Amino acid sequence: MEERYCQSCGMPMGETDEMFGTNKDGSKNEDYCKYCFENGAFTQDCTMDEIIEVCVPHMASENSGMSEDEARKMMKEFFPTLKRWKQI
Ligand SMILES: [Zn+2]
């Protein structure tokens, strides 16, 4: 099975539906995590750069040896491939 990531914040969703966000009708939304998407709407109305800045310290602390600059650079390459931020 292909690993799934939240299409907004890039967080791995794991193998269960626990992390999935919810649609307006209460069903699960498999594209976005519960922190980003609730009851059919994004919980935070922010730009890709803002989300990256929020994630940088977490990512750097979770990956020992990774500096914040490296984490930021990686996310700036990864995020534009996600559904929410994809340029058409
Ligand atoms: Zn998310």
PDB file of the backbone (N, CA, C, O) and the ligand in Angstrom, with CONECT records:
HET     ZN  A 101       1
ATOM      1  N   MET A   1       0.842  -1.203   0.000  1.00  0.00           N
ATOM      2  CA  MET A   1       0.000   0.000   0.000  1.00  0.00           C
ATOM      3  C   MET A   1       0.875   1.249   0.000  1.00  0.00           C
ATOM      4  O   MET A   1       1.883   1.348   0.699  1.00  0.00           O
ATOM      5  N   GLU A   2       0.450   2.156  -0.789  1.00  0.00           N
ATOM      6  CA  GLU A   2       1.182   3.395  -0.934  1.00  0.00           C
ATOM      7  C   GLU A   2       0.977   4.271   0.303  1.00  0.00           C
ATOM      8  O   GLU A   2      -0.137   4.370   0.817  1.00  0.00           O
ATOM      9  N   GLU A   3       2.026   4.892   0.768  1.00  0.00           N
ATOM     10  CA  GLU A   3       1.905   5.711   1.965  1.00  0.00           C
ATOM     11  C   GLU A   3       1.138   7.002   1.657  1.00  0.00           C
ATOM     12  O   GLU A   3       1.366   7.659   0.641  1.00  0.00           O
ATOM     13  N   ARG A   4       0.232   7.335   2.560  1.00  0.00           N
ATOM     14  CA  ARG A   4      -0.592   8.508   2.312  1.00  0.00           C
ATOM     15  C   ARG A   4      -0.171   9.671   3.186  1.00  0.00           C
ATOM     16  O   ARG A   4       0.153   9.501   4.361  1.00  0.00           O
ATOM     17  N   TYR A   5      -0.179  10.839   2.604  1.00  0.00           N
ATOM     18  CA  TYR A   5       0.137  12.049   3.335  1.00  0.00           C
ATOM     19  C   TYR A   5      -1.036  12.999   3.251  1.00  0.00           C
ATOM     20  O   TYR A   5      -1.778  13.030   2.269  1.00  0.00           O
ATOM     21  N   CYS A   6      -1.180  13.774   4.316  1.00  0.00           N
ATOM     22  CA  CYS A   6      -2.175  14.833   4.267  1.00  0.00           C
ATOM     23  C   CYS A   6      -1.827  15.757   3.113  1.00  0.00           C
ATOM     24  O   CYS A   6      -0.681  16.188   2.985  1.00  0.00           O
ATOM     25  N   GLN A   7      -2.801  16.061   2.278  1.00  0.00           N
ATOM     26  CA  GLN A   7      -2.547  16.875   1.095  1.00  0.00           C
ATOM     27  C   GLN A   7      -2.545  18.371   1.403  1.00  0.00           C
ATOM     28  O   GLN A   7      -2.618  19.205   0.501  1.00  0.00           O
ATOM     29  N   SER A   8      -2.460  18.688   2.680  1.00  0.00           N
ATOM     30  CA  SER A   8      -2.357  20.084   3.078  1.00  0.00           C
ATOM     31  C   SER A   8      -1.084  20.337   3.873  1.00  0.00           C
ATOM     32  O   SER A   8      -0.335  21.267   3.572  1.00  0.00           O
ATOM     33  N   CYS A   9      -0.834  19.498   4.904  1.00  0.00           N
ATOM     34  CA  CYS A   9       0.334  19.747   5.762  1.00  0.00           C
ATOM     35  C   CYS A   9       1.442  18.723   5.565  1.00  0.00           C
ATOM     36  O   CYS A   9       2.524  18.876   6.131  1.00  0.00           O
ATOM     37  N   GLY A  10       1.194  17.676   4.769  1.00  0.00           N
ATOM     38  CA  GLY A  10       2.249  16.721   4.461  1.00  0.00           C
ATOM     39  C   GLY A  10       2.492  15.672   5.527  1.00  0.00           C
ATOM     40  O   GLY A  10       3.447  14.902   5.434  1.00  0.00           O
ATOM     41  N   MET A  11       1.638  15.633   6.540  1.00  0.00           N
ATOM     42  CA  MET A  11       1.826  14.668   7.612  1.00  0.00           C
ATOM     43  C   MET A  11       1.445  13.260   7.149  1.00  0.00           C
ATOM     44  O   MET A  11       0.426  13.083   6.481  1.00  0.00           O
ATOM     45  N   PRO A  12       2.257  12.260   7.501  1.00  0.00           N
ATOM     46  CA  PRO A  12       1.890  10.885   7.144  1.00  0.00           C
ATOM     47  C   PRO A  12       0.608  10.480   7.867  1.00  0.00           C
ATOM     48  O   PRO A  12       0.439  10.774   9.050  1.00  0.00           O
ATOM     49  N   MET A  13      -0.290   9.807   7.157  1.00  0.00           N
ATOM     50  CA  MET A  13      -1.592   9.468   7.731  1.00  0.00           C
ATOM     51  C   MET A  13      -1.641   8.087   8.353  1.00  0.00           C
ATOM     52  O   MET A  13      -2.642   7.732   8.974  1.00  0.00           O
ATOM     53  N   GLY A  14      -0.593   7.302   8.203  1.00  0.00           N
ATOM     54  CA  GLY A  14      -0.595   5.965   8.776  1.00  0.00           C
ATOM     55  C   GLY A  14      -1.499   5.021   8.015  1.00  0.00           C
ATOM     56  O   GLY A  14      -1.923   5.325   6.900  1.00  0.00           O
ATOM     57  N   GLU A  15      -1.796   3.884   8.603  1.00  0.00           N
ATOM     58  CA  GLU A  15      -2.540   2.861   7.878  1.00  0.00           C
ATOM     59  C   GLU A  15      -3.998   2.762   8.287  1.00  0.00           C
ATOM     60  O   GLU A  15      -4.754   1.994   7.691  1.00  0.00           O
ATOM     61  N   THR A  16      -4.399   3.509   9.277  1.00  0.00           N
ATOM     62  CA  THR A  16      -5.802   3.491   9.684  1.00  0.00           C
ATOM     63  C   THR A  16      -6.464   4.798   9.232  1.00  0.00           C
ATOM     64  O   THR A  16      -5.806   5.676   8.674  1.00  0.00           O
ATOM     65  N   ASP A  17      -7.765   4.913   9.479  1.00  0.00           N
ATOM     66  CA  ASP A  17      -8.443   6.152   9.078  1.00  0.00           C
ATOM     67  C   ASP A  17      -8.532   7.148  10.238  1.00  0.00           C
ATOM     68  O   ASP A  17      -9.253   8.143  10.158  1.00  0.00           O
ATOM     69  N   GLU A  18      -7.802   6.874  11.302  1.00  0.00           N
ATOM     70  CA  GLU A  18      -7.871   7.734  12.485  1.00  0.00           C
ATOM     71  C   GLU A  18      -7.445   9.170  12.233  1.00  0.00           C
ATOM     72  O   GLU A  18      -7.969  10.111  12.829  1.00  0.00           O
ATOM     73  N   MET A  19      -6.481   9.312  11.331  1.00  0.00           N
ATOM     74  CA  MET A  19      -5.941  10.639  11.084  1.00  0.00           C
ATOM     75  C   MET A  19      -6.743  11.432  10.055  1.00  0.00           C
ATOM     76  O   MET A  19      -6.511  12.628   9.873  1.00  0.00           O
ATOM     77  N   PHE A  20      -7.664  10.784   9.397  1.00  0.00           N
ATOM     78  CA  PHE A  20      -8.386  11.446   8.324  1.00  0.00           C
ATOM     79  C   PHE A  20      -9.265  12.582   8.837  1.00  0.00           C
ATOM     80  O   PHE A  20      -9.814  12.518   9.937  1.00  0.00           O
ATOM     81  N   GLY A  21      -9.384  13.619   8.018  1.00  0.00           N
ATOM     82  CA  GLY A  21     -10.296  14.699   8.331  1.00  0.00           C
ATOM     83  C   GLY A  21     -11.732  14.268   8.090  1.00  0.00           C
ATOM     84  O   GLY A  21     -11.984  13.140   7.667  1.00  0.00           O
ATOM     85  N   THR A  22     -12.673  15.165   8.357  1.00  0.00           N
ATOM     86  CA  THR A  22     -14.080  14.806   8.179  1.00  0.00           C
ATOM     87  C   THR A  22     -14.772  15.729   7.191  1.00  0.00           C
ATOM     88  O   THR A  22     -14.517  16.933   7.144  1.00  0.00           O
ATOM     89  N   ASN A  23     -15.653  15.129   6.405  1.00  0.00           N
ATOM     90  CA  ASN A  23     -16.490  15.890   5.484  1.00  0.00           C
ATOM     91  C   ASN A  23     -17.697  16.434   6.231  1.00  0.00           C
ATOM     92  O   ASN A  23     -17.951  16.094   7.386  1.00  0.00           O
ATOM     93  N   LYS A  24     -18.434  17.296   5.529  1.00  0.00           N
ATOM     94  CA  LYS A  24     -19.617  17.909   6.120  1.00  0.00           C
ATOM     95  C   LYS A  24     -20.629  16.891   6.630  1.00  0.00           C
ATOM     96  O   LYS A  24     -21.283  17.109   7.650  1.00  0.00           O
ATOM     97  N   ASP A  25     -20.753  15.776   5.911  1.00  0.00           N
ATOM     98  CA  ASP A  25     -21.728  14.753   6.309  1.00  0.00           C
ATOM     99  C   ASP A  25     -21.175  13.786   7.350  1.00  0.00           C
ATOM    100  O   ASP A  25     -21.828  12.802   7.697  1.00  0.00           O
ATOM    101  N   GLY A  26     -19.962  14.067   7.851  1.00  0.00           N
ATOM    102  CA  GLY A  26     -19.399  13.235   8.901  1.00  0.00           C
ATOM    103  C   GLY A  26     -18.556  12.077   8.398  1.00  0.00           C
ATOM    104  O   GLY A  26     -17.930  11.371   9.189  1.00  0.00           O
ATOM    105  N   SER A  27     -18.536  11.876   7.075  1.00  0.00           N
ATOM    106  CA  SER A  27     -17.698  10.812   6.529  1.00  0.00           C
ATOM    107  C   SER A  27     -16.235  11.262   6.550  1.00  0.00           C
ATOM    108  O   SER A  27     -15.937  12.443   6.732  1.00  0.00           O
ATOM    109  N   LYS A  28     -15.335  10.305   6.362  1.00  0.00           N
ATOM    110  CA  LYS A  28     -13.917  10.625   6.402  1.00  0.00           C
ATOM    111  C   LYS A  28     -13.450  11.225   5.087  1.00  0.00           C
ATOM    112  O   LYS A  28     -13.909  10.846   4.010  1.00  0.00           O
ATOM    113  N   ASN A  29     -12.532  12.165   5.201  1.00  0.00           N
ATOM    114  CA  ASN A  29     -11.901  12.718   4.016  1.00  0.00           C
ATOM    115  C   ASN A  29     -10.473  12.193   3.959  1.00  0.00           C
ATOM    116  O   ASN A  29      -9.651  12.505   4.820  1.00  0.00           O
ATOM    117  N   GLU A  30     -10.187  11.392   2.936  1.00  0.00           N
ATOM    118  CA  GLU A  30      -8.900  10.709   2.881  1.00  0.00           C
ATOM    119  C   GLU A  30      -7.765  11.578   2.369  1.00  0.00           C
ATOM    120  O   GLU A  30      -6.609  11.158   2.388  1.00  0.00           O
ATOM    121  N   ASP A  31      -8.072  12.760   1.919  1.00  0.00           N
ATOM    122  CA  ASP A  31      -7.024  13.620   1.391  1.00  0.00           C
ATOM    123  C   ASP A  31      -6.352  14.474   2.463  1.00  0.00           C
ATOM    124  O   ASP A  31      -5.182  14.838   2.343  1.00  0.00           O
ATOM    125  N   TYR A  32      -7.115  14.787   3.518  1.00  0.00           N
ATOM    126  CA  TYR A  32      -6.579  15.720   4.503  1.00  0.00           C
ATOM    127  C   TYR A  32      -6.689  15.158   5.913  1.00  0.00           C
ATOM    128  O   TYR A  32      -7.589  14.373   6.210  1.00  0.00           O
ATOM    129  N   CYS A  33      -5.764  15.568   6.781  1.00  0.00           N
ATOM    130  CA  CYS A  33      -5.770  15.055   8.147  1.00  0.00           C
ATOM    131  C   CYS A  33      -6.787  15.815   8.999  1.00  0.00           C
ATOM    132  O   CYS A  33      -7.309  16.855   8.599  1.00  0.00           O
ATOM    133  N   LYS A  34      -7.050  15.268  10.176  1.00  0.00           N
ATOM    134  CA  LYS A  34      -8.076  15.860  11.034  1.00  0.00           C
ATOM    135  C   LYS A  34      -7.673  17.226  11.577  1.00  0.00           C
ATOM    136  O   LYS A  34      -8.528  18.006  11.996  1.00  0.00           O
ATOM    137  N   TYR A  35      -6.371  17.517  11.570  1.00  0.00           N
ATOM    138  CA  TYR A  35      -5.933  18.825  12.053  1.00  0.00           C
ATOM    139  C   TYR A  35      -6.165  19.905  11.001  1.00  0.00           C
ATOM    140  O   TYR A  35      -6.348  21.077  11.327  1.00  0.00           O
ATOM    141  N   CYS A  36      -6.154  19.495   9.745  1.00  0.00           N
ATOM    142  CA  CYS A  36      -6.293  20.473   8.658  1.00  0.00           C
ATOM    143  C   CYS A  36      -7.736  20.622   8.199  1.00  0.00           C
ATOM    144  O   CYS A  36      -8.146  21.706   7.781  1.00  0.00           O
ATOM    145  N   PHE A  37      -8.506  19.547   8.272  1.00  0.00           N
ATOM    146  CA  PHE A  37      -9.800  19.535   7.612  1.00  0.00           C
ATOM    147  C   PHE A  37     -10.855  18.957   8.540  1.00  0.00           C
ATOM    148  O   PHE A  37     -10.754  17.808   8.970  1.00  0.00           O
ATOM    149  N   GLU A  38     -11.866  19.757   8.846  1.00  0.00           N
ATOM    150  CA  GLU A  38     -12.897  19.336   9.778  1.00  0.00           C
ATOM    151  C   GLU A  38     -14.258  19.802   9.281  1.00  0.00           C
ATOM    152  O   GLU A  38     -14.431  20.959   8.896  1.00  0.00           O
ATOM    153  N   ASN A  39     -15.237  18.868   9.294  1.00  0.00           N
ATOM    154  CA  ASN A  39     -16.601  19.203   8.869  1.00  0.00           C
ATOM    155  C   ASN A  39     -16.652  19.891   7.509  1.00  0.00           C
ATOM    156  O   ASN A  39     -17.421  20.830   7.306  1.00  0.00           O
ATOM    157  N   GLY A  40     -15.834  19.420   6.591  1.00  0.00           N
ATOM    158  CA  GLY A  40     -15.905  19.911   5.230  1.00  0.00           C
ATOM    159  C   GLY A  40     -15.164  21.206   4.951  1.00  0.00           C
ATOM    160  O   GLY A  40     -15.315  21.777   3.871  1.00  0.00           O
ATOM    161  N   ALA A  41     -14.368  21.684   5.900  1.00  0.00           N
ATOM    162  CA  ALA A  41     -13.642  22.931   5.667  1.00  0.00           C
ATOM    163  C   ALA A  41     -12.239  22.873   6.267  1.00  0.00           C
ATOM    164  O   ALA A  41     -11.997  22.136   7.222  1.00  0.00           O
ATOM    165  N   PHE A  42     -11.327  23.644   5.709  1.00  0.00           N
ATOM    166  CA  PHE A  42      -9.995  23.724   6.290  1.00  0.00           C
ATOM    167  C   PHE A  42     -10.072  24.454   7.628  1.00  0.00           C
ATOM    168  O   PHE A  42     -10.752  25.472   7.754  1.00  0.00           O
ATOM    169  N   THR A  43      -9.370  23.923   8.621  1.00  0.00           N
ATOM    170  CA  THR A  43      -9.422  24.529   9.948  1.00  0.00           C
ATOM    171  C   THR A  43      -8.631  25.829   9.998  1.00  0.00           C
ATOM    172  O   THR A  43      -8.944  26.732  10.773  1.00  0.00           O
ATOM    173  N   GLN A  44      -7.606  25.911   9.164  1.00  0.00           N
ATOM    174  CA  GLN A  44      -6.808  27.128   9.145  1.00  0.00           C
ATOM    175  C   GLN A  44      -6.749  27.661   7.730  1.00  0.00           C
ATOM    176  O   GLN A  44      -6.464  26.932   6.780  1.00  0.00           O
ATOM    177  N   ASP A  45      -7.022  28.936   7.611  1.00  0.00           N
ATOM    178  CA  ASP A  45      -6.960  29.563   6.310  1.00  0.00           C
ATOM    179  C   ASP A  45      -5.609  30.249   6.194  1.00  0.00           C
ATOM    180  O   ASP A  45      -5.476  31.437   6.486  1.00  0.00           O
ATOM    181  N   CYS A  46      -4.605  29.487   5.762  1.00  0.00           N
ATOM    182  CA  CYS A  46      -3.286  30.109   5.682  1.00  0.00           C
ATOM    183  C   CYS A  46      -2.583  29.714   4.397  1.00  0.00           C
ATOM    184  O   CYS A  46      -3.047  28.845   3.658  1.00  0.00           O
ATOM    185  N   THR A  47      -1.470  30.358   4.144  1.00  0.00           N
ATOM    186  CA  THR A  47      -0.741  30.098   2.908  1.00  0.00           C
ATOM    187  C   THR A  47       0.201  28.917   3.098  1.00  0.00           C
ATOM    188  O   THR A  47       0.444  28.474   4.221  1.00  0.00           O
ATOM    189  N   MET A  48       0.716  28.425   2.009  1.00  0.00           N
ATOM    190  CA  MET A  48       1.660  27.317   2.067  1.00  0.00           C
ATOM    191  C   MET A  48       2.884  27.706   2.891  1.00  0.00           C
ATOM    192  O   MET A  48       3.359  26.906   3.698  1.00  0.00           O
ATOM    193  N   ASP A  49       3.396  28.900   2.705  1.00  0.00           N
ATOM    194  CA  ASP A  49       4.575  29.331   3.450  1.00  0.00           C
ATOM    195  C   ASP A  49       4.309  29.384   4.949  1.00  0.00           C
ATOM    196  O   ASP A  49       5.185  29.063   5.751  1.00  0.00           O
ATOM    197  N   GLU A  50       3.100  29.788   5.325  1.00  0.00           N
ATOM    198  CA  GLU A  50       2.767  29.841   6.747  1.00  0.00           C
ATOM    199  C   GLU A  50       2.750  28.445   7.364  1.00  0.00           C
ATOM    200  O   GLU A  50       3.263  28.237   8.464  1.00  0.00           O
ATOM    201  N   ILE A  51       2.160  27.497   6.651  1.00  0.00           N
ATOM    202  CA  ILE A  51       2.138  26.124   7.164  1.00  0.00           C
ATOM    203  C   ILE A  51       3.562  25.580   7.275  1.00  0.00           C
ATOM    204  O   ILE A  51       3.907  24.908   8.247  1.00  0.00           O
ATOM    205  N   ILE A  52       4.372  25.875   6.279  1.00  0.00           N
ATOM    206  CA  ILE A  52       5.760  25.401   6.322  1.00  0.00           C
ATOM    207  C   ILE A  52       6.461  25.940   7.566  1.00  0.00           C
ATOM    208  O   ILE A  52       7.164  25.202   8.256  1.00  0.00           O
ATOM    209  N   GLU A  53       6.270  27.224   7.849  1.00  0.00           N
ATOM    210  CA  GLU A  53       6.936  27.810   9.014  1.00  0.00           C
ATOM    211  C   GLU A  53       6.484  27.150  10.318  1.00  0.00           C
ATOM    212  O   GLU A  53       7.275  27.002  11.250  1.00  0.00           O
ATOM    213  N   VAL A  54       5.206  26.754  10.380  1.00  0.00           N
ATOM    214  CA  VAL A  54       4.703  26.064  11.574  1.00  0.00           C
ATOM    215  C   VAL A  54       5.345  24.679  11.696  1.00  0.00           C
ATOM    216  O   VAL A  54       5.659  24.220  12.794  1.00  0.00           O
ATOM    217  N   CYS A  55       5.533  24.026  10.552  1.00  0.00           N
ATOM    218  CA  CYS A  55       6.032  22.646  10.553  1.00  0.00           C
ATOM    219  C   CYS A  55       7.549  22.547  10.723  1.00  0.00           C
ATOM    220  O   CYS A  55       8.050  21.538  11.218  1.00  0.00           O
ATOM    221  N   VAL A  56       8.279  23.578  10.319  1.00  0.00           N
ATOM    222  CA  VAL A  56       9.746  23.506  10.324  1.00  0.00           C
ATOM    223  C   VAL A  56      10.334  23.077  11.679  1.00  0.00           C
ATOM    224  O   VAL A  56      11.138  22.145  11.717  1.00  0.00           O
ATOM    225  N   PRO A  57       9.958  23.727  12.788  1.00  0.00           N
ATOM    226  CA  PRO A  57      10.561  23.327  14.073  1.00  0.00           C
ATOM    227  C   PRO A  57      10.234  21.881  14.459  1.00  0.00           C
ATOM    228  O   PRO A  57      11.077  21.181  15.019  1.00  0.00           O
ATOM    229  N   HIS A  58       8.996  21.429  14.155  1.00  0.00           N
ATOM    230  CA  HIS A  58       8.614  20.052  14.471  1.00  0.00           C
ATOM    231  C   HIS A  58       9.464  19.071  13.676  1.00  0.00           C
ATOM    232  O   HIS A  58       9.999  18.101  14.214  1.00  0.00           O
ATOM    233  N   MET A  59       9.572  19.343  12.410  1.00  0.00           N
ATOM    234  CA  MET A  59      10.295  18.439  11.528  1.00  0.00           C
ATOM    235  C   MET A  59      11.768  18.379  11.916  1.00  0.00           C
ATOM    236  O   MET A  59      12.367  17.303  11.930  1.00  0.00           O
ATOM    237  N   ALA A  60      12.352  19.532  12.232  1.00  0.00           N
ATOM    238  CA  ALA A  60      13.766  19.558  12.607  1.00  0.00           C
ATOM    239  C   ALA A  60      13.985  18.819  13.918  1.00  0.00           C
ATOM    240  O   ALA A  60      15.010  18.160  14.087  1.00  0.00           O
ATOM    241  N   SER A  61      13.037  18.916  14.853  1.00  0.00           N
ATOM    242  CA  SER A  61      13.248  18.236  16.130  1.00  0.00           C
ATOM    243  C   SER A  61      12.975  16.741  16.025  1.00  0.00           C
ATOM    244  O   SER A  61      13.525  15.954  16.794  1.00  0.00           O
ATOM    245  N   GLU A  62      12.130  16.347  15.078  1.00  0.00           N
ATOM    246  CA  GLU A  62      11.847  14.920  14.911  1.00  0.00           C
ATOM    247  C   GLU A  62      12.940  14.191  14.150  1.00  0.00           C
ATOM    248  O   GLU A  62      13.117  12.983  14.312  1.00  0.00           O
ATOM    249  N   ASN A  63      13.664  14.911  13.332  1.00  0.00           N
ATOM    250  CA  ASN A  63      14.746  14.307  12.562  1.00  0.00           C
ATOM    251  C   ASN A  63      16.068  14.820  13.093  1.00  0.00           C
ATOM    252  O   ASN A  63      16.524  15.900  12.717  1.00  0.00           O
ATOM    253  N   SER A  64      16.678  14.045  13.966  1.00  0.00           N
ATOM    254  CA  SER A  64      17.919  14.528  14.549  1.00  0.00           C
ATOM    255  C   SER A  64      18.956  14.668  13.446  1.00  0.00           C
ATOM    256  O   SER A  64      19.070  13.818  12.563  1.00  0.00           O
ATOM    257  N   GLY A  65      19.702  15.751  13.517  1.00  0.00           N
ATOM    258  CA  GLY A  65      20.703  15.987  12.486  1.00  0.00           C
ATOM    259  C   GLY A  65      20.185  16.870  11.375  1.00  0.00           C
ATOM    260  O   GLY A  65      20.945  17.302  10.509  1.00  0.00           O
ATOM    261  N   MET A  66      18.877  17.140  11.401  1.00  0.00           N
ATOM    262  CA  MET A  66      18.325  18.015  10.377  1.00  0.00           C
ATOM    263  C   MET A  66      18.210  19.435  10.926  1.00  0.00           C
ATOM    264  O   MET A  66      17.613  19.647  11.982  1.00  0.00           O
ATOM    265  N   SER A  67      18.770  20.389  10.224  1.00  0.00           N
ATOM    266  CA  SER A  67      18.657  21.770  10.668  1.00  0.00           C
ATOM    267  C   SER A  67      17.332  22.336  10.189  1.00  0.00           C
ATOM    268  O   SER A  67      16.688  21.767   9.308  1.00  0.00           O
ATOM    269  N   GLU A  68      16.928  23.454  10.770  1.00  0.00           N
ATOM    270  CA  GLU A  68      15.665  24.073  10.341  1.00  0.00           C
ATOM    271  C   GLU A  68      15.740  24.514   8.888  1.00  0.00           C
ATOM    272  O   GLU A  68      14.746  24.459   8.165  1.00  0.00           O
ATOM    273  N   ASP A  69      16.911  24.949   8.464  1.00  0.00           N
ATOM    274  CA  ASP A  69      17.068  25.352   7.057  1.00  0.00           C
ATOM    275  C   ASP A  69      16.845  24.169   6.118  1.00  0.00           C
ATOM    276  O   ASP A  69      16.209  24.299   5.072  1.00  0.00           O
ATOM    277  N   GLU A  70      17.378  23.018   6.509  1.00  0.00           N
ATOM    278  CA  GLU A  70      17.213  21.821   5.671  1.00  0.00           C
ATOM    279  C   GLU A  70      15.750  21.387   5.632  1.00  0.00           C
ATOM    280  O   GLU A  70      15.218  21.031   4.580  1.00  0.00           O
ATOM    281  N   ALA A  71      15.107  21.425   6.811  1.00  0.00           N
ATOM    282  CA  ALA A  71      13.700  21.047   6.885  1.00  0.00           C
ATOM    283  C   ALA A  71      12.863  21.974   6.006  1.00  0.00           C
ATOM    284  O   ALA A  71      11.974  21.522   5.284  1.00  0.00           O
ATOM    285  N   ARG A  72      13.152  23.260   6.072  1.00  0.00           N
ATOM    286  CA  ARG A  72      12.404  24.239   5.291  1.00  0.00           C
ATOM    287  C   ARG A  72      12.585  23.987   3.798  1.00  0.00           C
ATOM    288  O   ARG A  72      11.627  24.033   3.026  1.00  0.00           O
ATOM    289  N   LYS A  73      13.821  23.721   3.406  1.00  0.00           N
ATOM    290  CA  LYS A  73      14.132  23.508   1.995  1.00  0.00           C
ATOM    291  C   LYS A  73      13.389  22.279   1.469  1.00  0.00           C
ATOM    292  O   LYS A  73      12.834  22.292   0.370  1.00  0.00           O
ATOM    293  N   MET A  74      13.392  21.205   2.289  1.00  0.00           N
ATOM    294  CA  MET A  74      12.715  19.977   1.886  1.00  0.00           C
ATOM    295  C   MET A  74      11.216  20.203   1.713  1.00  0.00           C
ATOM    296  O   MET A  74      10.612  19.740   0.746  1.00  0.00           O
ATOM    297  N   MET A  75      10.631  20.923   2.665  1.00  0.00           N
ATOM    298  CA  MET A  75       9.188  21.144   2.588  1.00  0.00           C
ATOM    299  C   MET A  75       8.813  22.052   1.435  1.00  0.00           C
ATOM    300  O   MET A  75       7.742  21.910   0.846  1.00  0.00           O
ATOM    301  N   LYS A  76       9.700  22.990   1.111  1.00  0.00           N
ATOM    302  CA  LYS A  76       9.387  23.874  -0.015  1.00  0.00           C
ATOM    303  C   LYS A  76       9.391  23.122  -1.332  1.00  0.00           C
ATOM    304  O   LYS A  76       8.784  23.563  -2.307  1.00  0.00           O
ATOM    305  N   GLU A  77      10.080  21.977  -1.361  1.00  0.00           N
ATOM    306  CA  GLU A  77      10.031  21.147  -2.565  1.00  0.00           C
ATOM    307  C   GLU A  77       8.849  20.183  -2.529  1.00  0.00           C
ATOM    308  O   GLU A  77       8.243  19.880  -3.557  1.00  0.00           O
ATOM    309  N   PHE A  78       8.534  19.708  -1.324  1.00  0.00           N
ATOM    310  CA  PHE A  78       7.487  18.697  -1.151  1.00  0.00           C
ATOM    311  C   PHE A  78       6.085  19.300  -1.220  1.00  0.00           C
ATOM    312  O   PHE A  78       5.203  18.739  -1.870  1.00  0.00           O
ATOM    313  N   PHE A  79       5.878  20.412  -0.570  1.00  0.00           N
ATOM    314  CA  PHE A  79       4.527  20.972  -0.457  1.00  0.00           C
ATOM    315  C   PHE A  79       3.862  21.305  -1.792  1.00  0.00           C
ATOM    316  O   PHE A  79       2.669  21.050  -1.958  1.00  0.00           O
ATOM    317  N   PRO A  80       4.604  21.869  -2.747  1.00  0.00           N
ATOM    318  CA  PRO A  80       3.925  22.185  -4.023  1.00  0.00           C
ATOM    319  C   PRO A  80       3.409  20.952  -4.762  1.00  0.00           C
ATOM    320  O   PRO A  80       2.666  21.089  -5.733  1.00  0.00           O
ATOM    321  N   THR A  81       3.787  19.749  -4.323  1.00  0.00           N
ATOM    322  CA  THR A  81       3.251  18.542  -4.956  1.00  0.00           C
ATOM    323  C   THR A  81       1.939  18.103  -4.309  1.00  0.00           C
ATOM    324  O   THR A  81       1.257  17.224  -4.834  1.00  0.00           O
ATOM    325  N   LEU A  82       1.580  18.704  -3.174  1.00  0.00           N
ATOM    326  CA  LEU A  82       0.350  18.331  -2.480  1.00  0.00           C
ATOM    327  C   LEU A  82      -0.862  18.990  -3.137  1.00  0.00           C
ATOM    328  O   LEU A  82      -0.776  20.080  -3.702  1.00  0.00           O
ATOM    329  N   LYS A  83      -1.987  18.294  -3.043  1.00  0.00           N
ATOM    330  CA  LYS A  83      -3.206  18.716  -3.722  1.00  0.00           C
ATOM    331  C   LYS A  83      -3.629  20.175  -3.397  1.00  0.00           C
ATOM    332  O   LYS A  83      -4.027  20.940  -4.275  1.00  0.00           O
ATOM    333  N   ARG A  84      -3.524  20.516  -2.106  1.00  0.00           N
ATOM    334  CA  ARG A  84      -4.009  21.847  -1.716  1.00  0.00           C
ATOM    335  C   ARG A  84      -3.176  22.973  -2.326  1.00  0.00           C
ATOM    336  O   ARG A  84      -3.681  24.072  -2.554  1.00  0.00           O
ATOM    337  N   TRP A  85      -1.911  22.697  -2.586  1.00  0.00           N
ATOM    338  CA  TRP A  85      -0.994  23.766  -2.994  1.00  0.00           C
ATOM    339  C   TRP A  85      -0.552  23.651  -4.444  1.00  0.00           C
ATOM    340  O   TRP A  85       0.167  24.511  -4.953  1.00  0.00           O
ATOM    341  N   LYS A  86      -0.976  22.606  -5.089  1.00  0.00           N
ATOM    342  CA  LYS A  86      -0.555  22.363  -6.467  1.00  0.00           C
ATOM    343  C   LYS A  86      -0.984  23.520  -7.367  1.00  0.00           C
ATOM    344  O   LYS A  86      -2.139  23.946  -7.361  1.00  0.00           O
ATOM    345  N   GLN A  87      -0.026  24.006  -8.131  1.00  0.00           N
ATOM    346  CA  GLN A  87      -0.334  25.050  -9.106  1.00  0.00           C
ATOM    347  C   GLN A  87      -0.868  24.381 -10.368  1.00  0.00           C
ATOM    348  O   GLN A  87      -0.272  23.443 -10.898  1.00  0.00           O
ATOM    349  N   ILE A  88      -1.977  24.876 -10.821  1.00  0.00           N
ATOM    350  CA  ILE A  88      -2.555  24.260 -12.022  1.00  0.00           C
ATOM    351  C   ILE A  88      -1.962  24.903 -13.269  1.00  0.00           C
ATOM    352  O   ILE A  88      -2.317  24.526 -14.386  1.00  0.00           O
TER     353      ILE A  88
HETATM  354 ZN    ZN A 101      -2.911  18.052   7.553  1.00  0.00          ZN2+
END
